[in-house]
Amino acid sequence: MPSNVHYHEYLQLDKILNAQLPESDKRGTPAHDEMLFIIIHQAYELWFKQLHAEADSVCAILQQPALNDNSPELQTVVHRLERMGTILRVLVHQIDIMETMTPMDFLDFRDMLRPASGFQSWQFKELEAKLGLKFEQRHGKEYYTSQLKQEHVDLIKKAETSQSLLELLNSWLERMPFFDASESWNDMKSPAEPAKLHPFWREYRDQYKQSLADAESGNLQAFDAIFASEGKYEDATLTAKASRAALFIMLYRGYPILQLPFRLLNALLDIDEQLSSWRYRHMNMVHRMIGTRIGTGGSTGKDYLKAAADKHYIFKDIARLNSFLIERRKLPALPSSVEQKLGFVHH
């Protein structure tokens, strides 16, 4: 029989509680707030580890050759993505605790940390890559791994060359079957042009065009670039086919079969929003603490963080689709055969 599990041993508290070794204590100049600084960053890295566990499990499910959207697996994907958003909210709120430390408190030990820096958090960079941030999309890509150990650079590079959550999302969206059976759409009274559009999207485009203000004419051109094309349009991370499926999910999310897919898309937008909030809070905290000085890792401090926050949106193509929404009362009526497919039971 296995021995009884003790709380202290199960959580490895000897290791955790003895893992805070302030540099200021080692040098005989104790700085009270260094303990807070260490614990907060250790907590960040533990939460990053959990985010990796959630992202890995979601990717493993989506990598299956045929994910049954009516199975519990899609619910599991949504649940874990929503958990990731909740964890990221905790990361944002931890900055509130960090900001109880004043700039002078930080200066008591800041110079002892060089060149250690949050810039060296390989777990965060690897997480961004797993979610879908590519090397060429990074700000400061020429030196973003320059201060990391080679073993950690290798992990990030492996994540960049593996199928990301964004790529798996694209494949999943492209499998959405509702537009494949063209006979289901023959009854739609769609405009004749543009002929290259699917009957549904021809009617939708007509309604969307009528909803635009004069100053929004560019939106119709953007719509056509996505919905009348194949493959990927300019600066896209999702294919046109996947984008059409995602917008359809957003428009008709009230139908039972589309409720979970909509929550999935919404969870990804929430992850992006929370990552952005964390970056901006981090940027403002750095500006408050050190002003315009360079970071301990040699980065440009606030300027680097701001540029990365502005550029590192991973699921931006999903957010972009909100530009193409119209009022519910103007949505094209779906053929009855399609409506049946969107219900819980197929006949």
C-alpha positions as CSV (number, residue, x, y, z in Angstrom):
1,M,0.0,0.0,0.0
2,P,1.3,3.5,-0.8
3,S,2.0,5.7,2.2
4,N,-0.3,8.5,3.1
5,V,0.3,11.7,1.2
6,H,1.2,14.7,3.3
7,Y,0.2,18.3,2.2
8,H,3.7,19.6,2.8
9,E,5.4,16.8,0.8
10,Y,2.8,16.7,-2.0
11,L,3.3,20.4,-2.7
12,Q,7.1,20.1,-2.3
13,L,7.0,23.1,0.0
14,D,10.6,22.6,1.2
15,K,11.7,23.4,-2.4
16,I,9.2,26.2,-3.0
17,L,9.6,28.1,0.3
18,N,13.3,27.9,0.1
19,A,13.6,29.1,-3.5
20,Q,13.7,32.8,-2.6
21,L,17.3,33.9,-2.4
22,P,17.5,37.7,-2.5
23,E,20.7,39.1,-4.0
24,S,20.5,42.0,-1.5
25,D,20.8,39.5,1.4
26,K,23.8,37.8,-0.3
27,R,25.5,41.2,-0.5
28,G,24.8,42.2,3.1
29,T,22.5,45.1,2.0
30,P,19.0,43.7,2.7
31,A,16.2,45.2,0.5
32,H,12.8,44.4,2.0
33,D,10.9,44.5,-1.3
34,E,13.1,42.1,-3.2
35,M,11.3,39.2,-1.6
36,L,8.0,40.5,-3.1
37,F,9.7,40.9,-6.5
38,I,11.0,37.4,-6.5
39,I,7.7,35.7,-5.3
40,I,5.6,37.6,-7.9
41,H,7.9,36.5,-10.7
42,Q,8.0,33.0,-9.5
43,A,4.2,33.0,-9.4
44,Y,4.2,34.3,-13.0
45,E,6.4,31.4,-14.1
46,L,4.2,28.8,-12.4
47,W,1.1,30.2,-14.1
48,F,3.0,30.2,-17.4
49,K,3.6,26.5,-16.8
50,Q,-0.2,25.9,-16.3
51,L,-0.9,27.9,-19.5
52,H,1.4,25.6,-21.4
53,A,-0.4,22.6,-20.0
54,E,-3.8,24.0,-21.1
55,A,-2.5,25.0,-24.6
56,D,-0.8,21.7,-25.1
57,S,-4.0,19.8,-24.2
58,V,-6.1,21.9,-26.5
59,C,-3.7,21.5,-29.4
60,A,-3.6,17.7,-28.9
61,I,-7.4,17.5,-29.2
62,L,-7.5,19.8,-32.3
63,Q,-4.7,17.8,-34.0
64,Q,-7.0,14.8,-34.3
65,P,-7.8,13.9,-37.9
66,A,-11.5,14.4,-37.3
67,L,-12.7,16.2,-34.2
68,N,-16.4,15.5,-33.6
69,D,-18.0,18.8,-32.9
70,N,-20.9,17.1,-31.2
71,S,-18.6,15.2,-28.8
72,P,-17.5,16.3,-25.3
73,E,-14.0,17.1,-26.7
74,L,-15.1,20.4,-28.1
75,Q,-16.5,21.3,-24.7
76,T,-13.2,20.4,-23.2
77,V,-11.4,22.7,-25.7
78,V,-13.7,25.6,-24.9
79,H,-13.4,25.0,-21.1
80,R,-9.6,25.0,-21.1
81,L,-9.4,28.0,-23.4
82,E,-11.7,29.9,-21.0
83,R,-9.6,28.8,-18.1
84,M,-6.5,30.3,-19.9
85,G,-8.3,33.6,-20.1
86,T,-9.1,33.4,-16.3
87,I,-5.4,32.7,-15.5
88,L,-4.3,35.6,-17.6
89,R,-6.7,37.9,-15.6
90,V,-4.8,36.7,-12.5
91,L,-1.5,37.7,-14.1
92,V,-2.9,41.2,-14.8
93,H,-4.1,41.6,-11.2
94,Q,-0.7,40.5,-9.8
95,I,0.6,43.8,-11.1
96,D,-1.5,45.5,-8.5
97,I,0.6,43.8,-5.9
98,M,3.8,44.7,-7.7
99,E,2.8,48.3,-7.8
100,T,2.7,48.5,-4.0
101,M,6.5,48.7,-4.4
102,T,7.7,52.3,-5.0
103,P,10.5,53.2,-7.5
104,M,12.8,53.9,-4.6
105,D,12.1,50.5,-3.1
106,F,13.0,48.9,-6.4
107,L,16.2,50.9,-6.7
108,D,17.4,49.3,-3.4
109,F,18.1,46.1,-5.3
110,R,17.6,46.8,-9.1
111,D,21.2,47.1,-10.1
112,M,22.0,43.8,-8.4
113,L,19.8,41.9,-10.9
114,R,21.7,42.7,-14.1
115,P,21.4,41.1,-16.6
116,A,18.5,39.1,-15.2
117,S,15.2,40.4,-16.7
118,G,11.6,39.4,-17.5
119,F,12.9,39.7,-21.1
120,Q,14.5,36.3,-20.4
121,S,11.2,34.5,-19.6
122,W,11.5,31.8,-22.2
123,Q,8.2,30.2,-21.0
124,F,6.3,33.3,-22.1
125,K,8.0,33.5,-25.5
126,E,7.4,29.8,-26.0
127,L,3.7,30.2,-25.1
128,E,3.3,33.0,-27.6
129,A,4.8,30.7,-30.3
130,K,2.5,27.8,-29.3
131,L,-0.5,30.1,-29.6
132,G,0.5,31.3,-33.1
133,L,3.0,34.2,-32.9
134,K,5.5,33.7,-35.7
135,F,9.1,34.8,-35.7
136,E,8.5,37.3,-38.5
137,Q,5.7,38.9,-36.6
138,R,7.7,39.6,-33.5
139,H,8.9,43.1,-32.5
140,G,12.7,43.0,-32.0
141,K,13.0,39.6,-33.6
142,E,16.7,40.0,-34.2
143,Y,17.4,39.9,-30.5
144,Y,14.4,38.4,-28.7
145,T,16.3,35.2,-27.9
146,S,19.7,36.8,-27.6
147,Q,19.8,36.6,-23.8
148,L,18.4,33.1,-23.4
149,K,20.2,29.8,-22.8
150,Q,20.5,27.7,-25.9
151,E,18.3,24.9,-24.5
152,H,15.5,27.5,-24.1
153,V,16.0,29.0,-27.6
154,D,15.6,25.5,-28.9
155,L,12.3,25.1,-27.2
156,I,11.0,28.3,-28.6
157,K,12.2,27.5,-32.1
158,K,10.5,24.1,-31.9
159,A,7.3,25.7,-30.9
160,E,7.6,28.1,-33.9
161,T,8.0,25.3,-36.3
162,S,5.2,23.1,-34.8
163,Q,1.5,23.5,-35.6
164,S,0.3,26.3,-33.5
165,L,-3.1,26.8,-31.9
166,L,-3.9,29.4,-34.6
167,E,-3.0,27.0,-37.4
168,L,-5.1,24.2,-35.9
169,L,-8.0,26.7,-35.5
170,N,-7.7,27.5,-39.2
171,S,-7.9,23.8,-40.1
172,W,-10.9,23.3,-37.8
173,L,-12.8,26.3,-39.2
174,E,-12.1,25.1,-42.8
175,R,-13.9,21.8,-42.0
176,M,-17.2,23.5,-41.3
177,P,-19.5,21.7,-43.7
178,F,-22.5,24.1,-44.1
179,F,-21.3,25.7,-47.4
180,D,-20.2,22.5,-49.1
181,A,-23.6,21.2,-50.2
182,S,-24.5,23.8,-52.7
183,E,-28.0,22.4,-53.3
184,S,-29.0,23.4,-49.8
185,W,-28.7,27.1,-50.9
186,N,-30.5,27.0,-54.2
187,D,-33.6,28.6,-52.7
188,M,-31.8,31.7,-51.6
189,K,-32.9,34.9,-53.5
190,S,-29.4,36.2,-53.9
191,P,-28.2,39.1,-56.1
192,A,-26.6,38.0,-59.4
193,E,-23.4,39.7,-58.6
194,P,-20.6,39.1,-57.7
195,A,-21.1,35.7,-59.2
196,K,-17.9,34.3,-57.7
197,L,-19.5,34.5,-54.2
198,H,-21.4,31.7,-52.6
199,P,-25.2,32.5,-52.8
200,F,-25.3,33.1,-49.0
201,W,-22.4,35.6,-49.1
202,R,-23.9,37.4,-52.1
203,E,-27.0,38.1,-50.2
204,Y,-25.1,38.9,-47.0
205,R,-22.8,41.3,-49.0
206,D,-25.8,43.2,-50.3
207,Q,-27.1,43.7,-46.8
208,Y,-23.7,44.6,-45.4
209,K,-23.2,47.2,-48.2
210,Q,-26.5,48.9,-47.3
211,S,-25.4,49.1,-43.7
212,L,-22.2,51.0,-44.4
213,A,-21.8,54.8,-44.0
214,D,-20.3,56.7,-46.9
215,A,-17.0,57.0,-45.0
216,E,-16.8,53.2,-44.7
217,S,-16.5,52.3,-48.4
218,G,-13.1,50.7,-47.7
219,N,-14.8,48.1,-45.5
220,L,-16.6,46.7,-48.6
221,Q,-13.3,46.3,-50.4
222,A,-11.9,44.5,-47.3
223,F,-15.0,42.3,-47.2
224,D,-14.4,41.3,-50.9
225,A,-10.8,40.6,-50.3
226,I,-11.8,38.0,-47.7
227,F,-15.0,36.6,-49.1
228,A,-14.3,36.5,-52.8
229,S,-10.8,35.0,-52.5
230,E,-9.2,31.6,-51.9
231,G,-6.2,30.9,-49.9
232,K,-4.9,33.8,-47.7
233,Y,-5.5,37.5,-48.3
234,E,-3.0,40.2,-47.5
235,D,-1.5,40.2,-44.0
236,A,-3.8,37.3,-43.0
237,T,-3.2,34.6,-40.4
238,L,-6.4,32.8,-41.3
239,T,-7.4,31.6,-44.8
240,A,-10.4,33.2,-46.5
241,K,-12.4,29.9,-46.1
242,A,-11.7,29.8,-42.4
243,S,-12.6,33.5,-42.0
244,R,-15.9,32.9,-43.7
245,A,-16.7,30.0,-41.4
246,A,-15.8,32.1,-38.3
247,L,-18.0,35.0,-39.4
248,F,-20.9,32.6,-40.0
249,I,-20.5,31.2,-36.5
250,M,-20.6,34.8,-35.1
251,L,-23.7,35.6,-37.1
252,Y,-25.7,32.5,-36.3
253,R,-24.4,31.6,-32.9
254,G,-27.9,31.3,-31.5
255,Y,-28.3,27.9,-33.3
256,P,-27.5,25.0,-30.9
257,I,-24.6,23.5,-33.0
258,L,-22.8,26.9,-33.2
259,Q,-23.0,27.9,-29.6
260,L,-19.8,26.0,-28.6
261,P,-17.9,27.2,-31.7
262,F,-18.8,30.8,-30.8
263,R,-17.6,30.3,-27.3
264,L,-14.3,29.0,-28.7
265,L,-13.8,32.0,-30.9
266,N,-14.8,34.3,-28.0
267,A,-12.3,32.6,-25.7
268,L,-9.5,33.2,-28.1
269,L,-10.4,36.9,-28.3
270,D,-10.4,37.0,-24.6
271,I,-6.9,35.4,-24.4
272,D,-5.6,38.0,-26.9
273,E,-7.3,40.8,-24.9
274,Q,-5.8,39.6,-21.6
275,L,-2.4,39.2,-23.1
276,S,-2.6,42.8,-24.4
277,S,-3.8,44.0,-21.0
278,W,-0.9,42.3,-19.3
279,R,1.6,43.8,-21.7
280,Y,0.2,47.3,-21.3
281,R,0.0,47.1,-17.5
282,H,3.6,45.8,-17.5
283,M,4.6,48.6,-19.8
284,N,3.0,51.3,-17.5
285,M,4.5,49.7,-14.4
286,V,8.0,49.8,-16.0
287,H,7.5,53.4,-16.9
288,R,6.4,54.2,-13.4
289,M,9.4,52.4,-11.9
290,I,12.3,53.3,-14.1
291,G,11.0,56.1,-16.4
292,T,12.9,56.1,-19.6
293,R,15.9,54.1,-18.4
294,I,16.8,50.8,-20.1
295,G,15.7,47.5,-18.7
296,T,18.0,45.3,-16.6
297,G,18.2,43.0,-19.5
298,G,19.4,45.7,-21.9
299,S,16.1,46.3,-23.7
300,T,14.7,49.8,-24.3
301,G,12.3,49.3,-21.4
302,K,9.0,51.0,-21.9
303,D,9.5,51.6,-25.6
304,Y,10.2,48.0,-26.3
305,L,7.2,46.8,-24.3
306,K,4.9,49.3,-26.0
307,A,6.0,48.2,-29.5
308,A,5.5,44.6,-28.6
309,A,2.1,45.2,-27.1
310,D,1.0,47.0,-30.3
311,K,2.2,44.3,-32.6
312,H,1.8,40.9,-30.8
313,Y,-1.9,40.3,-31.4
314,I,-2.3,36.6,-32.2
315,F,-6.0,36.2,-33.1
316,K,-6.4,39.6,-34.8
317,D,-8.1,38.1,-37.8
318,I,-11.0,36.9,-35.6
319,A,-11.3,40.4,-34.1
320,R,-11.2,41.9,-37.6
321,L,-14.4,40.0,-38.6
322,N,-16.4,42.2,-36.2
323,S,-16.1,44.9,-38.8
324,F,-18.4,42.8,-41.1
325,L,-21.3,42.2,-38.7
326,I,-24.8,43.5,-39.4
327,E,-27.9,43.7,-37.3
328,R,-29.7,40.5,-36.5
329,R,-32.9,41.6,-38.1
330,K,-31.1,42.0,-41.4
331,L,-29.5,38.6,-41.4
332,P,-30.3,36.4,-44.5
333,A,-32.9,33.7,-43.8
334,L,-31.2,30.3,-43.9
335,P,-32.7,27.5,-46.0
336,S,-34.7,25.1,-44.0
337,S,-32.3,22.2,-44.8
338,V,-29.4,24.3,-43.3
339,E,-31.4,25.2,-40.3
340,Q,-32.0,21.5,-39.6
341,K,-28.3,20.9,-39.7
342,L,-27.7,23.6,-37.1
343,G,-30.1,22.0,-34.6
344,F,-29.2,19.3,-32.1
345,V,-30.7,16.4,-34.1
346,H,-30.1,15.6,-37.7
347,H,-32.8,13.9,-39.7
